[in-house]
Amino acid sequence: MHSERTDKVNYYLDIAETVAERSTCLRRHYGAIIVREDEIISTGYNGAPRGRKNCADLGYCLRDELKIPSGERYELCRSVHAEQNAIISAARRDCLGGTLYLAGRNPKTGELLTDTIPCSMCRRFIINAGIRRVVCRTGEGTYTVTDVRDWIFNDDSVNMKAE
């Protein structure tokens, strides 16, 4: 009997989802893996820096308490992002030309996040790590693929101005 085999992209996204189960953030659970030449180089999930208390341990999220919208005021967040942790755990030479897979869930509902994309800060990490493309899960079996060169040539930070 032959069963339906999961394609490689969804295989890696499934692994990123499993990594996200380690997340200690109360707002979003993200998991990231970096793959190069069909080999997993590193993994990362979002949580407080090593040795510091996580929001899950503290029982509150400062950004939630201050009603800060998603994507804003990251300096108030205790967490290191999943993409950053995956990059920190890898050597740059191993990231060069690789692919970062990213998946997330809402910890309150367990629902898959359909708007998953690295923030502008993580994009800079990804560019400098030499990662070639980013694949983000957007639903069961669906995903987006971004060529990192697009972030280099369409620099979203050029038009940012202080308010």
C-alpha positions as CSV (number, residue, x, y, z in Angstrom):
1,M,0.0,0.0,0.0
2,H,1.4,3.4,-1.0
3,S,0.5,6.4,1.1
4,E,0.6,10.0,0.0
5,R,4.1,11.4,0.7
6,T,4.5,14.9,2.1
7,D,6.4,17.2,-0.3
8,K,9.7,18.6,0.9
9,V,8.5,22.2,1.5
10,N,5.6,21.0,3.7
11,Y,7.9,18.5,5.4
12,Y,10.2,21.4,6.5
13,L,7.3,23.6,7.4
14,D,5.9,20.8,9.6
15,I,9.2,20.6,11.4
16,A,9.2,24.4,11.9
17,E,5.7,24.0,13.4
18,T,7.0,21.4,15.8
19,V,9.9,23.7,16.8
20,A,7.3,26.4,17.5
21,E,5.9,24.2,20.2
22,R,8.9,25.2,22.3
23,S,8.0,28.9,22.1
24,T,7.4,30.7,25.5
25,C,5.7,33.8,24.0
26,L,2.1,34.4,25.1
27,R,1.2,36.2,21.9
28,R,2.6,34.1,19.1
29,H,4.4,30.8,18.8
30,Y,6.9,30.7,15.9
31,G,9.3,28.1,14.8
32,A,12.1,28.5,12.2
33,I,14.5,26.1,10.6
34,I,17.4,26.8,8.2
35,V,18.0,24.3,5.5
36,R,20.8,24.1,3.0
37,E,21.4,21.4,0.5
38,D,18.5,19.3,2.0
39,E,20.1,19.4,5.4
40,I,18.7,21.1,8.5
41,I,21.4,23.5,9.7
42,S,19.6,24.9,12.8
43,T,16.3,25.6,14.5
44,G,14.9,28.4,16.5
45,Y,11.8,29.4,18.4
46,N,10.7,32.7,20.0
47,G,11.4,33.1,23.7
48,A,13.4,35.1,26.2
49,P,17.2,35.2,26.1
50,R,18.9,32.3,27.8
51,G,18.8,32.6,31.6
52,R,16.0,35.2,31.6
53,K,12.4,34.5,32.6
54,N,10.0,33.9,29.8
55,C,6.6,35.6,29.5
56,A,5.1,32.1,30.0
57,D,7.0,31.8,33.3
58,L,6.0,35.3,34.4
59,G,2.4,34.8,33.4
60,Y,2.1,38.1,31.5
61,C,3.2,39.9,28.4
62,L,4.0,43.6,28.8
63,R,3.1,44.4,25.2
64,D,-0.4,42.7,25.7
65,E,-0.9,44.7,29.0
66,L,0.0,47.9,27.2
67,K,-2.3,46.9,24.2
68,I,0.6,47.4,21.7
69,P,-0.4,46.1,18.3
70,S,1.5,43.2,16.7
71,G,4.6,44.4,14.9
72,E,5.2,47.4,17.0
73,R,7.5,48.4,19.9
74,Y,9.7,45.3,19.8
75,E,12.0,46.9,22.2
76,L,9.4,46.1,24.9
77,C,9.3,42.4,24.0
78,R,11.2,39.9,26.1
79,S,11.6,37.5,23.2
80,V,14.3,36.8,20.7
81,H,12.5,35.9,17.4
82,A,12.5,32.4,16.0
83,E,14.4,33.5,12.9
84,Q,17.1,35.3,15.0
85,N,17.5,32.2,17.2
86,A,17.9,29.9,14.2
87,I,20.5,32.3,12.7
88,I,22.4,32.7,16.1
89,S,22.6,28.9,16.3
90,A,24.2,28.5,12.9
91,A,27.5,29.5,11.3
92,R,27.1,32.0,8.5
93,R,29.0,29.7,6.1
94,D,26.3,27.1,6.7
95,C,23.5,29.6,6.0
96,L,24.9,30.9,2.8
97,G,22.4,30.1,0.0
98,G,20.1,28.3,2.4
99,T,16.3,28.5,3.0
100,L,14.6,29.6,6.2
101,Y,11.3,28.0,6.8
102,L,8.9,29.8,9.2
103,A,5.6,28.7,10.8
104,G,3.5,30.1,13.6
105,R,0.4,29.5,15.7
106,N,-1.8,31.6,17.9
107,P,-1.1,30.1,21.4
108,K,-4.6,31.2,22.7
109,T,-6.6,29.5,19.9
110,G,-4.0,27.0,18.5
111,E,-4.9,28.3,15.0
112,L,-2.2,28.5,12.3
113,L,-1.1,32.1,11.6
114,T,-2.0,32.9,8.0
115,D,0.0,36.2,7.9
116,T,3.4,34.8,8.8
117,I,6.3,36.9,7.5
118,P,9.6,38.0,9.1
119,C,9.5,41.5,10.6
120,S,11.8,44.2,9.2
121,M,14.3,43.5,12.0
122,C,14.5,39.8,11.2
123,R,14.8,40.6,7.5
124,R,18.1,42.4,8.2
125,F,19.3,39.3,10.1
126,I,18.3,37.0,7.2
127,I,20.0,39.2,4.6
128,N,23.2,39.3,6.6
129,A,23.2,35.6,7.3
130,G,23.3,35.0,3.5
131,I,20.0,33.1,3.4
132,R,18.7,33.0,-0.2
133,R,14.9,32.4,0.3
134,V,12.3,32.4,3.0
135,V,9.3,30.1,3.0
136,C,6.4,31.0,5.3
137,R,3.4,28.7,6.1
138,T,0.1,30.6,5.4
139,G,-2.3,27.7,6.0
140,E,-2.6,23.9,5.9
141,G,-0.4,23.0,3.0
142,T,-0.1,26.6,1.7
143,Y,2.9,28.9,1.9
144,T,4.6,31.9,0.4
145,V,8.2,31.9,-1.0
146,T,10.3,35.1,-0.9
147,D,13.6,35.6,-2.6
148,V,15.7,37.5,-0.1
149,R,17.1,39.6,-2.9
150,D,13.7,41.3,-3.1
151,W,14.2,42.6,0.4
152,I,17.6,43.9,-0.6
153,F,16.5,45.7,-3.7
154,N,13.1,46.8,-2.3
155,D,14.5,48.2,0.9
156,D,11.5,49.0,3.2
157,S,13.7,50.9,5.6
158,V,14.7,53.7,3.2
159,N,11.3,55.4,3.4
160,M,10.9,55.1,7.2
161,K,10.9,58.5,8.9
162,A,10.5,59.3,12.6
163,E,7.1,60.7,13.4
